[in-house]
Amino acid sequence: MKTHAQAVVIGGGVIGCSILYHLAKLGWHDVVLLERDELTSGSTWHAAANIHGLHDSANISRLQHYTMTLYKELEAETGQSCGVFQPGSLYLAQTENRVHQLRLQAAKAKLYGMNFHEISRDEAERLHPLVNFDGIRCIMYEPDGGNVDPSGVTNAYAVGARQRGAEIHRFTPVMATLPQADGTWIVETPKGNIHTPWVINAAGLWGREVARLAGIELPLQPTEHQYFVTETIAEIAGMDRRLPSVADRDGEYYLRQEGKGLLIGAYERDMRFWAEDGTPLDFAHDLFPDDLERIEDNMMCAITRVPVVGEAGIKRVINGPMIWSPDANVILGPVPELKGYFCCNGIIPGFSQSAGMGWMVAEWLVNGEMKYDMFAWDVARFGLWANDRDFVKAKVKDQYAHRFAIHYPNEERDAGRPLRVRPAYGMQREMGAVFGLNYGWEHPLWFADAPGTVDTNGFTRQNWWAPVGEEARMLRDRAGIIDISNFAKYRVRGPGAEDWLNAVFANRMPRAVGRSCLTPLIGVRGGIAGDATVTRLGEDEFWVISSGMAERYHKRFLDAVPLPEGTTFDSLTEAVCGFNVAGPKSRELLQRLTNVSLETSDFPFMASRRVEIAGVECVAIRVSFTGDLGWELHCATDDQARLYAALIEAGRPMRAGPVGSRALMSLRLEKGYGSWSREYSPEYWPQEAGLAGLCKMDKDFLNKPALEQVIGNAPRERLVMLALDEADVTASNADATGGEPIFKEGVGVGRVTSGAYGYSVGTSLALGYVSGAEPGDAVEVMVLGQPHRARILHEAPFDPKGARLRA
């Protein structure tokens, strides 16, 4: 066995073998995979191994499409069969909301060149004569859908990796992973030790245990999962072709042909956790006792839809384990607190995502960053707060039991909550706040008339649409108070603070005390890894404010530049809370609570200083994400409730009050402001997002060479604002929310990144990236998967010259 390797992959399931294969394919030939038992031991071998291309996330769809197309190439390359069956898949909609979901996915498929389209009932009956299509409102067909052989796929990856020089060692458990002073690792096994710069945890059911060897806790929990295979069905035995699979997600089961029978699986509501205290080390090709009574309701739905299921005997039952994250997405990426430790854990649709996942891991390791923005998969989307066991179990139970439920735009699921609250939480709740979850924190989305109100969910306008409009108009007409405590806040102090910030961020740091600047953070490929407001509060003291949910993600970038001697960096996110007071009367509201003059001559736009508001010490910055006159006020967390009460009381005489984050979304869209993870991501170059002017190329900063490679290129696409036709929006009772394709004369030209109704400008708005379309052009936005007429705007509909900001 090698004593040195470029990377060591721990885990010989389908994901570990895919990672090894893709690392070797991208040129890392000196790589090793260690498997404690036989390849496919754990959850791989008993998987149903269905494959499908479409997902609500466009980037995950791209990776699933790549996975599906790779399997036959892998067979040809290695000579190892993957057992690929692609008779197609039928997707059934029994409800109006499922119709909306499927039609939106079909529109995305057209944009990205994938094959997924609506068919008639006659065509569906020809494809699958055993299905009863009564009550079905819409049928989509994916010709490339199907299934693969789990062991075949895993071994094909293994053969392909070995052909490129990689090594695989079975029956080689990892005993320890020991970090070295230089950031490398020693991986200890009974067969010898391996020194490596990269440890990749792809240990499947043992992901938690392997992580603990490195002192890491991962928010993972295994469950039981059942499917069964019927005896031979005469109607299937008499056919000369294979039947397409059936995705009847409203019925909460999946169904496909297996041999001359059918395989039916379910995610039942009465689910079971397994191995809560740790996965047994002697578990391998094991199963649990059958418990079909738990999935009886799901089985009855399958029988109603495919009656021959009820007449067939059961050949075998598979009840095996699978391991989940709190949101059912993979936990992927380098652990921000450790050098050289990469996770790829908690995979559910492994055979639809295996190749895409292996490719993204290899991209990150070999090239320093993935091709696509995959924050939805990033380990950094969870902080250490997510390791709370009650939270993990509640979330996993909810994800399992609602596996086939529609995940609606703006949906907030309440399992495991509240987990983290701030001092004003109780007061906000009494005021009718309906809360959302942001990086573990509860924060107000909107304010209802009565405490205890909850969101309704759907693709069309919901119960919060009108109240959010009232909040937005209140702020535009008078003033509003927005809780912005979710923002990440950092303090940099010391003689090297300015130099360090200039070495990290692309813009030049403010030189005068009391001034602020906006600045991009550049990614490894020259894209936008983040955006921040940097404020100089003293000669040697700066505050940095950026996206709260990206705090752990941004740690990787901030740690990449060493701090100068005598300079400190501290996160203030938990210690400091904040409010944005904005609107034309915000100055009047705040002036009642402070003796500091807030007149523009004394406190101009982008100025900052320490002030006392209602007796509370605050850092005040004259800036507002609403695009209106306003101030951000940041105070100690212990003072949050007192400051909030004073702001609310001061606002009452002018009929100003609390505003939630949904109204903030609408307000920032009226101004055309981008948001991190929507308009700003590593996929987009600064010149595409309109941020090139904030990149000072006459100084050095993190990843400047990568930016130099792309900054002079013509934009591949541009960020634009769109106004949707009012008649179309009224007819559908729906606004764009993000992800909707944009077409021009039948040709795909882009997609929406954010959308909402602009209440104060009376127009349904969207931000999106387009190519081949210019301001003034007529386009179609596929809201609900249906064309909605729109035009690309020349400028923001609200205060395009910024007069209100500077008033």
Secondary structure, 3 states (H helix, E strand, C coil): CCCECCEEEECCCHHHHHHHHHHHHCCCCCEEEECCCCCCCCCCCCCCCEECCCCCCHHHHHHHHHHHHHHHHHHHHHCCCCCCECCCEEEEECCHHHHHHHHHHHHHHHHHCCCCEEECHHHHHHHCCCCCCCCCCEEEEECCCEECCHHHHHHHHHHHHHHCCCEEECCCCCCEEEECCCCCEEEEECCEEEEECCEEECCHHHHHHHHHHCCCCCCCEEEEEEEEEECCCHHHHCCCCCCCEEEEHHHCEEEEEECCEEEEEECCCCCCECCCCCCCCCCCCCCCCCCHHHHHHHHHHHHHHCCHHHHCCEEEEEEEEEEECCCCCCEEEECCCCCCEEEEECCCCHHHHHHHHHHHHHHHHHHCCCCCCCHHHEHHHCCHHHHCHHHHHHHHHHHHHCCCCCCCCCCCCCCCCCCECCCCHHHHHHCCEEEEEECCEEEEEEECCCCCCCCCCCCCCCCCHHHHHHHHHHHHHCCEEEECCCCEEEEEECCCHHHHHHHHCCCCCCCCCCEEEEEEEECCCCCEEEEEEEEEEECCEEEEEECCCCHHHHHHHHCCCCCCCCCEEEECCCCEEEEEEECCCHHHHHHCCCCCCCCCCCCCCCEEEEEEECCEEEEEECCCCCCCCEEEEEEEHHHHHHHHHHHHHHHHHHCCEEECHHHHHHHHHHHCCCCECCCECCCCCHHHHCCHHHCCCCCCCCCHHHHHHHCCCCCCCEEEEEEECHHHHHHHCCCCCCCCEEEECCEEEEEEEEEEEECCCCEEEEEEEECCCCCCCEEEEEECCEEEEEEECCCCCCCCCCCCCCC
